[in-house]
């Protein structure tokens, strides 16, 4: 092998490594610095191009589908998401409102039912490791390695084991048993927002609803990029947030502060 | 035997690729580890609970309105101290508590001087018992006031009247009794976790499992719930989060 052919081979090897050697996938699309409509269509997503943002939809299945909004430039590096957008009442609206009012970079919510009914299969999206919703989280993390992916969930106080959890307005976790100082800082801000109702941190203050099996949290931990926050909200708090724009501003303010 | 120029270049290129790959993979986790390590003195503490407290202004009273007329209210306070002087028993401060009825008429006013004991700041093992997550202020001993009045009141105003010079601020929490319907006392008590029941029953001679129905009823009707001040945080009042280290944290809930 001559010196020239050796260098040529090296250049080809480096070029193929940098290109990944694969066709663009969902994670790569969601992680693109400026996501394009054509790439979304190639993934089978329906595209609704709005000024400055892409609104995307999964194919509808049994009346349910996933929805994604990507701000094409700028935005606070927060993704407001709701995997159980219909089952956990009002969480889809809250994710959408938080995205708009907090000028967040992205949002995603899904209306697929968690439990099977009739001829439709159920799907617990928060436990689905292989799903565009998880690709969305990983892509967001690639795009904003210092960003925050927040999942809105809803809990039923009557189904909690302890009165402390049943009485709480919110239970915050990052999907691990060892939350870092960033999660406590977020919880403190949310506590001031919800006071005098309580915001609990898992596992320090409650052993319930810690999102330990959350697929997106696990994928993000493995990827080592954006942080993850799991917000379980009481129905009272969700309804109050829906009706009270000032309170929503405080919620989005806390999420913005978490990535400042 | 020495490597040719081409061989040396290939080795250097290989090493550069390995270094670039390692940096790509490990730079962000390493940076996060370093940042987390800087906070390790705080996160290393076993946190039992967090509670919101409200910093008294000193210039104007802080108002708390209740969901129904009350005959008693519980106020928990503590002093936050920065640059404590040498030996001292504690931090002295005086709060004024005024009670109002639904028409806004003042029913009573009390001035209470309190001593926030320094020794309460630490557990027997020397670790901090109550603390703020950030800042230099340390929290000294906690005081509790139960204010009762013959005529029902619907609003309380709390004001800081005086404090030692080294007191950075005084924080309060205000509680009203949790309304419980007759006959529900036992179920309300049993719904608390085992740790919470044990904390509530701590003043009894026997453990929570051995309480009589009357004792359970008395404990249940004495459960309190926190009340927030009137107004908007940041404009009308300042809220702070007080952390409690294990194992004393659960007492904050009662």
Boltz contact constraints between the chains, C-beta under 6 A:
constraints:
  - contact:
      token1: [A, 3]
      token2: [B, 6]
      max_distance: 6.0
  - contact:
      token1: [A, 145]
      token2: [B, 28]
      max_distance: 6.0
  - contact:
      token1: [A, 162]
      token2: [B, 193]
      max_distance: 6.0
  - contact:
      token1: [A, 163]
      token2: [B, 191]
      max_distance: 6.0
  - contact:
      token1: [A, 163]
      token2: [B, 192]
      max_distance: 6.0
  - contact:
      token1: [A, 180]
      token2: [B, 36]
      max_distance: 6.0
  - contact:
      token1: [A, 181]
      token2: [B, 39]
      max_distance: 6.0
  - contact:
      token1: [A, 181]
      token2: [B, 43]
      max_distance: 6.0
  - contact:
      token1: [A, 188]
      token2: [B, 241]
      max_distance: 6.0
  - contact:
      token1: [A, 191]
      token2: [B, 52]
      max_distance: 6.0
  - contact:
      token1: [A, 191]
      token2: [B, 241]
      max_distance: 6.0
  - contact:
      token1: [A, 192]
      token2: [B, 233]
      max_distance: 6.0
  - contact:
      token1: [A, 192]
      token2: [B, 239]
      max_distance: 6.0
  - contact:
      token1: [A, 195]
      token2: [B, 52]
      max_distance: 6.0
  - contact:
      token1: [A, 195]
      token2: [B, 228]
      max_distance: 6.0
  - contact:
      token1: [A, 195]
      token2: [B, 239]
      max_distance: 6.0
  - contact:
      token1: [A, 196]
      token2: [B, 226]
      max_distance: 6.0
  - contact:
      token1: [A, 196]
      token2: [B, 227]
      max_distance: 6.0
  - contact:
      token1: [A, 196]
      token2: [B, 228]
      max_distance: 6.0
  - contact:
      token1: [A, 204]
      token2: [B, 47]
      max_distance: 6.0
  - contact:
      token1: [A, 205]
      token2: [B, 49]
      max_distance: 6.0
  - contact:
      token1: [A, 224]
      token2: [B, 28]
      max_distance: 6.0
  - contact:
      token1: [A, 224]
      token2: [B, 29]
      max_distance: 6.0
